[in-house]
Amino acid sequence: MFILMVVIFVLGYAAIALEHPLKVDKAASALIIGSLTWVIYILGSGDILGMVNDAGEYISTAWSHFLEENPTSNNTEGMREFISHHQILYHLGEIAEILFFLLGAMTIVEIVDHHQGFKIITDKIKTTNKVKLLWILSFLTFFMSAALDNLTTTIVMVALLRKLIDDKQTRWFFASMVVLAANAGGAWSPIGDVTTIMLWIGRQVTAVEIITGVFIPSMVTMLIPVTILSFTMKGEVTRPEINDDKSSTNVPVWQQKLILIWGVVTLLMVPVFKTVTHLPPYMGMLLGLGILWVLTEVIHRGHHNEEDNKLTVVGILTRVDVPTVLFFLGILSAVASLQSAGHLRLLAESLDKQLDNVYLIGIAIGLLSSIVDNVPLVAGAMGMYPIVDPATINPLAENAAYLHNFIQDGIFWEFLAYTAGTGGSILIIGSAAGVAAMGLEKIDFIWYMKKISLLATVGYFAGAGAYYLQHIIIHN
């Protein structure tokens, strides 16, 4: 049963990758594996939860903690209760945070888009030259991602791309480069990516050190692919004709500016809201959506014609991409089952045994994050490697230098923030930003592998090399 869970995940992953040849929407495949892995888990709970590692510890860390609090539950009934009443609800809470965040961000972007707010920005971008446009959008995405987060930024930038580029394949290419830039920008900011937020909140890193330590490697990760493309990319982009339903409505300029400003302010206030209240980011996103909703209701109050109805949030919600949200639900559920059952812990322990080097471990985690969600991988690393107090390290000890890598703001934590944040760009399904772009633009998995994966890999290793050189220069 333990191996069967992996087999189902791999087969489902293949179905997602072959979405277009199979002509089966990836959301359907994701929902199937998201459900089936949990079904296999609970049916085989006796065998799976009873598995131990070489040290005699239960492979499922969560089950081990549960038994400490409920020592009489080590039976079939207790195992099923653990899975159905504890683990599923626990992971559902984490997944719901991401889904509500995504729904809120997508709705806010749609509100701005329907009120032609992005037209104000796109009108400022006059160039149609592909190379110039690539540089402008990459830098814009890189710094926006650090201020907002990579997921929200990708949603906003994809909406902008629809106003700038008409050809689908060209738009796919630019959307994919947005994913690279968004993940790179999110890696060096304490609020730019879920994994950096986790490390920041867990006190593995501090805000100033993560910015100064990871900024240059993240910038290199973005610059290398963009520079390569500057020598190979040629031609002009074709702007889309303004004739869709959204743009056919006559929105006054003052409304465009007002909704754009409030939309941007709402998104920017989410990290501030989290810092001040310590509540999850989705709460700030939903609060902002509620305020923007009230604002649009006031603006369109008393107007009941068809054009104004299209601009109300109720009308806009019908256009939000629900399949993308369901795709997220399925994928995250499947990964959560593997985390709960202990697959990811075995993976992390295997890395630790095979790669006795913090740089190699970090690079491996980054590469794995292109296949498996980076959140549980980072969570596993945080659980495996506790923060070391510098005062407890004996400078004469043989492993003193190695232990120093795990102190607060140590090399391991900073490098982990970089690799886990940017490694997901290698495959489009490897990051929240990539999944969002894939859902919104219907980007083909195989197409991304052929056109983008090599560029992302080169950028990833270049950034890793930049971090290594930076560390040598600073400490020598």
N, C-alpha and C positions, 0 to 999 in steps of 0.2 A: 504493500500500500504506500509505503514511504517513497519508493522509486516510481510508482504509478503516478503520484502527484507531479513529479518532475516530468514524466512522459506526457501527461495531459497539458502541462504548461508549455512544453516545447512544441507539441502539435498545434496548440492554440496560437502560439507565437508565429508558427509557420503559416497558419491560416491568415493571420493579420498581415504578415509580410506579402502573402500572395493574394491579397484582397481583390485586385483587378482581374487576374487570370481566373480566379474562382468565382468572381462576380457575387461575392458574399460580403456585405458590409462589415468592416472591422469591428464595429460596435457589437454586432451579434456574436462574433467569435470571442471577443473579450468578455461578454456577459456569460457565455457558456463556460469558459475556463475559470472565470471568477466564481462561478457557482459550483462546478464539478470538483475543483480542488478542495473546497470545503466539505463537499459530500464524501469524497474519498477519505479526507482527514478524519471526519467523525465516525465513519464506518470502520476505519482501521485504527481508531484511537488507542485501543489496547496495545497494539504492536508499536505504533509510532511513538506514543508518549512514554512507553517503557524502554525505549532505546537509550543507551548510555554511551559516553565517549570513553577514551582510554583511561581517563582519570576517574571513571566510575560516576560521572555527573550526568544527569539527564540532559539529552541534546536540546530539548526545548527548555530554554531558560525561563520562559513564562510559567511552564508547568512546575518547574522546580520551586519558583517563588510561591506559586499557588499552594503547593503541598506544605510549605513552611507555615502558612497561615491556616491550612485545612488538612492536618495530618491524617485524618480518617477518610479522606476522599480518594485514596489510591485504589480505586476499583472502577469497574466499567461505568457505573452510574455517575461517579465523581468525575471521570474523564469527560463524559458527554456533557455534564453540567458545566465543566470548565470551558469546553469549546463553545457550546451554544449560549451560555449565559454570561460568560466573562470575555473570552477572546473575540468573538464576533462583535459584541457590543463595544468593546474597547477599540477595535480596529475600525468599526463603523463610525465611531466618533472622530477618529483621525481622518478618515476618508471624507466624511461629511464636511469637515473644515475646509478641505481642498475644493470639494464640489460647490459648496455655497460661495466660497471665494471666487471660483471660476464663474458661476452663474451671475454673481453680482458684478464682476468686472466686465463680462460679456454684455450684460444689459446696459451698463453705463456707457460702454463704447458704442453700442447700437443707438442709444439715445442721442449721443453726440453726433453720430453718423447720420441719423435720420434728420437731425436739425441742421445738417450741412456744416457742422462745426469744423470738421477736418478740411473742408474746402478752403478755409482761411489759411491753413498750413500748407496744403498742396499748391495753392496759388503762389506761395512764396518760393516754392521749388520750381524754378523755370527750366532747368536743364533736362534734356531728354537723353543725354549721352549716358550710356550704360555705366561706364567706369566712374564718372563723376557722381552719378546717382548712387552707385554702390558705396563710395567713400562717405558721402553725406549721410546715407541711411545707416551705415555701420557705426559711425561715430555717434549719431543721434541715439541709436539703440543702445550702444555701450553705456553711455552715461545715464540715459533714462532708466535702464535696468538697475543701475546702482541706487538710484533715488527711489524708484518704485519697487519692482522685483521683476525677475525675468519672465514670469507668466503674464502679468498684467501688461508689461511692455510689448510682448509679442502680440497679444491680442490687439493692442492699439496700433502697432506698426502694420499688422496684416490689414487692418481697416484702412490705413493710409495707402498701402500698396494698391488696394482696389481702385483708388482714385488716381493713381499715378501710372499704372501699367495695365494694358488691355489684354495682351497675349498671355494665355494661361501658363504655358511652359516657362516663359520669362518671369512671370509672377511667382511661380513655384521656386525658381532659382533665387530670386531676391528674398522670398519668405524664408527659404532655408538659410541664407546668409544672415538674416535677421535672427534666426535661432542661435547661430554661432555667436553673434555679437551679444545677444541677450544673456546667454549662459556665461560668456566671458565677463560681461559687465556685472552680473550678479555674484560672481565668485569672490570679488575683492571687497564687497560691501557687506557689513553685518546684517543688513536687511534685504539684500539683493536676491537671495536664494534660500529655500527652505533649509538646506544643509548648513549654510553659514549662520542662519538664525539659530539652528539647533546647537551649533558649536559655541555661539555667542552666549546664548541663554545658559548652556551647560558650563560656562566659565572656562572652556578649553582655550578660547581666544578672547582678546579684548578688542574693542572697536578700532582704536588707533593702530594697533599692531597688525590686524588683519588687512587694513587699508594699505599701510606702508609696505607690508611684506608680500602681498599678493597682487598689488596693482600692476606692477611691471610685467610679471608673467601673464596676467590676464590680458593686458594690452597686446603683448606679443602674440598670444593665441588668436586674437582678432586680426592683427595686422598682417601676419604671414599669409593666410588664405586670401585676404583682400589684395595684397601686393602681387601674389601669383596671378590672380585673376586680372589684375591691371594690365598684364602683358598678353593675356590670351583673349580677353573679352573685347568685342568690337561691336559697333553699331549703335543704333538709337532705340529707345523704347517708344511704343505707340501709346498715347494717352487714350483712355476710354471715352467714348462719347457719353455726354451727360443726358441720358434719356431713360434711366431706370425709375422705379416707383419712388425711391427715396428722394431723388433729386428733382422730380417733377413737381414737388410741392414748392410753393413760393414762400420760403422762410425769410422773414426780414433779417437784415444784416445784424441788427441789435440782438435778435434772438440767437443767431449763429454764434456771436461772440459771447453772450451770456451763458449759453449751455456749454460751450467749449471751455470757458474759464471755470465754471462750476464743476464740470466733469474732471478737468485736470486737477483742480484743487482737491476734489473728493479722493482721487487716486493717490495724490501726494500725501494726504492726511492719514492714510491707512497706516504707514509705518510709525507716524507720530502718535496715532491713537494707540497702537500696540505698546509703544515705549511708555506712554503716560499711564495707561490703564492696566497693562500687563494681560489684557484679554487677547484671545486669538485674533489674527488679522481679519478673518471673515466677518467678525462683529463690526469692525470699523468699515468694511466694505458694504455691509448691509445697511449700516447707519447712513453712510454716504448716499447709497441708492435711495433710501427712504426720503432723504432731504431733497435729492434731485427729482424724485417722483413728485413730491409736493410742489416743487418749483414749476415743473411742467404742467401740473394740474392747474395751478394759478394762472399761468400764461395762457392756457387754452380754455380757461373757464368761460362758459357761455357760447363757445364755438362748437357747433354740432355738425359741420359739414364733413364730407368724406376725407378731405385733405388733412384737417385738424385731427380727425380720429386716428389717422396713420401716425401722428406725432405723439399720441398719448402713450404712456408706458404700457398700458393694457394692450394696445395695438402692437407695440414694439416687441412685447414678450412673445408674441406668436412667431416672431422671426428669429428668436434666439436658437442657436444650433444645439438642440437637445441631444442628438446622436453623439456629439463630442463629449457631452457630460456623461452619458451612459458608457461610452468607451473608457473614460477615466475610471468610472465605477468598477467596471469589469477588471481592468488591468490592475488597479490598486488592490482589489479584493483578492485576486490571485496571488499577488506578491505577499499580501498580508498572511495568507494561509501558509505560504512557504516560510515566512518569518516565524509564525506561531509554532509550526511543526518542528522547527530547528534546522531546516535546510540551509538557511543563510548563516547560521552560527557555524555549521560544519564548514561552509565555504570560507568564512573568516578565519577559522582555526587552521584550515589547510594553507591559506595564504601565509599565516604567521609561521608555520613550520617550514614551508618551502622557501620563503623569501625572508631571510633574516636581515633585512635592511629597510629602513623607514621609507626611503625613496622608492624602492621596488614595490613595497606594500602599497604605498600611495598610488603609484602608477597602475598597479593591478586593480585596485579598487575603482579607479577612474575608468579603466577599460570595462570592468564589469558593470559599471553604472550605465553603460550604453545599452546593456541588455536587461539588467534588473534595476528597479527603481533605486536611486541613490539614497533616499531617505532611510530605508532599513539597513542599507550597507553602512552608512555613517552611524546609525544608531547601534549597529553591531560593533563597530570599531570603538565607539564611546564606551560600550559595555565591557569590551575585552581589554581595553587599555585605560585604566584609571589615571586621573591627573596625578602626577608625581610632585610632591612637595620638595622643592630644592634643598630645604634644610635637612631632609632625611637621606640625601645622597652622600655617600662616603666618597670623597674625591680620590681616595686611594683604591677604591673597589675596581674590579676588572670591568664591570658593566656600567661604571659611572657615566661615561660619555653617552652610552646608549640610553640610559634612563633620563638623561638631561633632555632628550628629544621629546619627552612626554610631559614636561612641566607646562604650566600655563603659557601660551604663546610659543610653545616649543615647535621645532621643525615639523614634527609629525602632524600636529593639528593644523598648522598653516598650510602645509602641502596637501593635506587631506581636503581642506576647504577648496583649494585650487582644483585638484584632480576630480573630486566628486562633483564639483560645480561645472566643469568644462568637459569631462569625459563623456557625458551624456549626449554631446553634440555629434559623436561619431555615428550613431544611428538615430533616426528621427524619433524613434519610440523611447529613446533613452533619457528624456527629460520632459518636465511638465511643459516647457516652452515648445519643444518639438511636437509633443502630442497635440497641443493646442493648435499649432500651425497646420499639422497634418489633418486635424478635424475640420478646421475652418476653411482650408484651401483644398482639401481632398488630395493632398500630396501622396503620391504612390511610394510605398516603402522601398521597392526595388529601384525606382528612379532615383531616390535620395542616395541609396548605396552607390549607384553608378556615378552620380554627378557630384556628390557632396562629401561622402564619407572619407575619401582619401584626403581631401583638403582639410577636413576637420581633424583627421589623425595627425597630419603634418603640423598643424597649428597646435594641437594638444602636446605633442612631444617637444615642439619648439618652446612652448611656454614652460614645460617641465624643466628643460635645459636652462632656460632663463632663470628660473627659481634657484636651481643648483648653483649656477655661476654667481648669482646675486648673493647667495649665502656664503660662498667661498670668499668673495670680495669683501663682504662686511666683516666676517670673522677672522680674516687673515691680515 
